[in-house]
Amino acid sequence: MGVLDGKAAIVTGSARGIGRATAELLTEHGARVLINDLDADAAEEAAGEIQGETAVFGGDLTKPGVPDELVQKAVDEFGQLDIIVNNAGYTWDGTLHKMTDEQFQAMLDIHTIVPFRVVRAAAPHLREPAKKERDEGKEVFRKIVNVTSISGTMGNAGQANYSAAKAGVTGLTKTMAKEWGQFKINVNAVAFGFVETRLTQAKEEGGSIEREGEQIQLGIPEQMRQMARMMIPVGRPATPEEAAGGIFFLCSPWSNFVHGQIINVTGGQFTGMYT
């Protein structure tokens, strides 16, 4: 028996990194999971490798209407929706005085607007069953977990766009918690520090993501990577699996009375111990 048996989940950006580790952990504990990625082939490959029941949705969630299609795919495949993990995202760093409008808006689009559109599309599938359960005297908890960053709570040089977008996730999370708590929909966020993913790999390794035909370089300079390690009392970055553990807790029954919170998962990183 898994603690998430009978539950259906969406994890955005789940073909790689933290999203992939989260999807694996949710399925391991019994949930059925919709795997999503901008790259449909990568999503299909991940779904094929994950043990457990999965479905796949590939598409650009920043395009109008696509978040609605994502939610409908989950409902069509699983017949219900219990958990949403808004994880999809990337970085497009630069100093503020050189940053373009497009560069700033791109971070708002993926990190703040996409989660808003996803949960708005999911609202009928979360709220309506909850209303019936309430009328019947039943208490069933559903979960929304938004992924933010200590860049959003503390700021980070070179990430004015990303920091602003992730700060917006905090406001969205806390407002949803106030509106939807009555329906036993727990809404929380996880603020990550330094996690070893393609977003934090050494920039010298040359990783990139394609956006509308443009290659956006990912990663951070190796010198900054080493400095970041010095600010983590645990002494190293998190693995994607360790990061997923924080998300899993907020998806589990053990978090039923955790609501409207931003949970730091940072290894005690000095820039992320306070919000």
N, C-alpha and C positions, 0 to 999 in steps of 0.2 A: 504494500500500500504506500502510495506517495502522498505527501501533504498537499499536492496540487492536483490530485486525481479529479477528473471531471471539469477542470478549468481550461479555458481557452484564452490564449494570449497573442498579442501583437508585440513584436520587438522590432523597432525600426533600425535600419543600419546594422543588420544582424548577420551579414555574410563574413565579417571580419572582426578582429579586436574584441573590445568589451561587449559589443552586441552579440557576437558569435558565442562568447563564453557565457553570456546571460541566457541565450536561447538553449544552449546545451544544458545548463543547470536547471532551467525550468522544465525541459523535457525529461531530464533525469528524475525529477520528482513528480512526474505524472501529467504535466500540462501539455496540451496541444498548442503548437506555436506556429504563427505565420512568420516566415523568414522574409525579410525585405532588404533590398539593396538597390542603389541606382543602377548597378550592373546586374541585369537579370540572370546572366550566365553564372556570375559569382554566387547569387542567391540560390540558384538551382544546385550548384555544386555543394554549397554548405548544407542545404536541406538533405541532400543525398548522403552526406557524411554524418549527420546528427542522428543519434539513436533515439527513436521516439516518433510520434506522429507530428508531421509538419506539413505546411502548405507554403506556397511561394508567391510573392508579389514583387515584381521588378518594376521600377519606375522612378521618375524624378518627383519627389514629394513637394518640391517648391513650385510646381506647376499647378495652377488652379484646377480643382476638381480631382486631382490625383489622390489626395488624402481621403476623399470620400470613397474612391474606388478601392483603396487599401482596406478601409474598414468593411466595406461591403464584401470584399473577398474573404475576409476572416469570418464574417457572419454566414456567408454562403457555404464555406468549407466546414465550419464547426457548429453552426446553429446557435451560437451564443458568443458573448464576449465578457470576460471577467478581469483581464489584466492588460494594461497598456504600458509599455516601456518606451518612452520617447528618447531614443538614444542617437539617432542619425545626426551626423555633423562632421565638420572638418574645420581646419584653420586656414586663414589667408592673412598672414601677418604682415605688418609694416608699421613704420612710425606714423603717428597721427598727421603730421604736417605734410606728408607725402601720400596719404591714403586717398584713393578715389571714392566717389560716391558709390560706384558699382561694388567696390571692395567692401565698403561698410554695409551696404544694403544686403549683400550676399550672406553675411553672417546673421543679420536679423532674419532673413528669409528662412534659412535652414534651422536655426537654433530656437527662434521664438515664434515665428508665424506658423511653421509646420506643426509644432506641438499643439498650438491653438486650433488649427484646422482639423487635426486628427481627433482631438478630444471633442470638438464641436460635432464632427461627423459621428462620433461614437455615442454621443449623449443619449439618443433614443434607446440604444441597445444596452445602456447601463442604467439609466434612470427609470425606464418603464418597468422592467422586471422588478426593480427595487420597490417601486410603488405598490405593486401587487403583493410582494413579500411583506411589506409593512402592513398592508390591509389584512393580511392573513396572520399577522403576529409573528412572522419569521424574521430572523436577523441573519442576512447573508452579506458578507463583505466582499467588495470588489476593489481593485487596486489600480491606481495610476502612479507611475514613477517617472519623473522627469529627470533627465541627466543634465546637470549643470557643472560648474567648475569653480575652483577658488579664484580663478581669474575674474569671475563674475561677482564674487563676494569681497575680494581684496584688491582687484585690479592687477594688471600685468603689463609692463612696458612692451610695446610692440604689438599689443592686442587690444587697441581701443574698440575695434569692431566686435571682436569675439567677446571681450569683457562686457560690453554693453548688451550684447545679445543674451549672454548667460545671466546677467543681472536681471534681464526681463523675465527669464524663466522663474526666478524667485517670486516676482510679483504675480505671475500667472499661477504658480503653484499655490501660493497662499490664498489667492482669491478663489480659486476653484475649491480649495479645502473648505472655505467658509460657505460656499454655495451648495456643495454636494455632500457635505458631511451628513446631512439629514437622510441621505439615501444610502448610508453606510458605504460610501465610496471613499476609501482612504486615498488622499492625494499628498504625495511627498516628493522630495527631490534628493538626489545624491550629488554632492559637490566633490568631484575628484581633484586630487593634486596630480602628481607625476605618476602616470601609468605608462608602462612600456607598450606603445602601439605605434603604428606607422605615423601618427601625428607627432610623436615625441622622439622618433628615431633621429639619428644624426643627419642633419641636412646634407652633409657631404655625401651621404649614401644615394641621394638623388631621387627619392620617392616623390611621386606627384599624383594629382587627381585631375581628371579632365572636366572642365566646366564650360559648356557651350563652345566647344572647340578650342578652349584655352587650357594650357597645362599650368596648374598651380602647384608650385613646389611645396612639399610638406616637410615637417621635421624642424629641428632647432639646432643651432650650431653646437658642436661637441663641447666647446668651452662652457656654454650655458648649461648643457646637460650635466657636466661635472659639478658646477656650482649648485645646481638644483639638488643634487644628491647630498651636498653638505648641509642643506636646510631640513633634511628629513631625519628625525631622531632614530627611526627604525634602521636607517642606513642605506636604503635602496628604494627604487621605485616599486610600485605595485605591479603584479602580473595582471593580465586581463581577467584571470580566474578569481583573483583576490578582489578586484573591482566588482566583478559580477556578484560576489558574496553580499556586498552591501545592497545591491539591487534586489537580490533574492530575498533578503530579510524583509524588505518593504513589500514584496509580493506575497509573503507567507502569512499564515494565520497568527504568527507571533507578533505581527505589527498591527493588529486590529485596533489598538488604542494609540497608535502613533499616527498623528494626523497634522498636516500643515507644516511639516518640519523639513529643514534642509540638513541632511546628515553629511558631515565631513568624513570622507574616506581618503585620508592623506598620509597615513603613517606618522601623524603628528607634525607634518610640515609646518614650519614656523609661520609661513604666510597663510596658513589655512586652519589655525587652531581656534579662531574666533570668527563669528559672522556679524 
